[in-house]
Amino acid sequence: MDVRLKKTPGGCMRLSGWTVTALTTALAACAYGARTSVRAPLGAVLSPTARTGASVPLHFDPNARVILSTAAGLPAASFLPSQAARGAQIYEQSCGTCHEPGQLIGRGFVEAWNNRRVYDLYALVRGTMPLDSPGAMKDGEYLDVIAYLLQANKHVAASADSLRGDTLTLRTTRIAVSVP
């Protein structure tokens, strides 16, 4: 290491700024290296014999308010059979490469999505699918896939109108499905 000393006007010697920084960093690294510890990876399980401290009792606030979804009171979304047919083709070509047949059809879908806003499903699918290129499909294609999922899960269509991509419609209609 090249340490350069500079002579001050008073005749004293002093280290240059970059040298001080380098020496400080080197000393800190040596000191830290002596105390390095290995941590358990995230998700590690706490040993049953581990001491975690005193248990803390749960307190419930009687004045707390819970916001309940009002989607159950909204009208069921509607879609055209032709829209669902297009969605089935898109699902088979694009979604079917990752999702097993029937993975999004049945009890699991019904329990997760029944009486929720159509917008919730649309936003999730549009924002995360396809996995290798989220948002890459056209809005109409996303709507067609959602229409297919609704039809495959026995959605109760309110009317024979297409599922539209405007936010107001998606937020004010609900998914009304039952176990196929």
Disulfide bonds with the S-S distance in Angstrom:
none
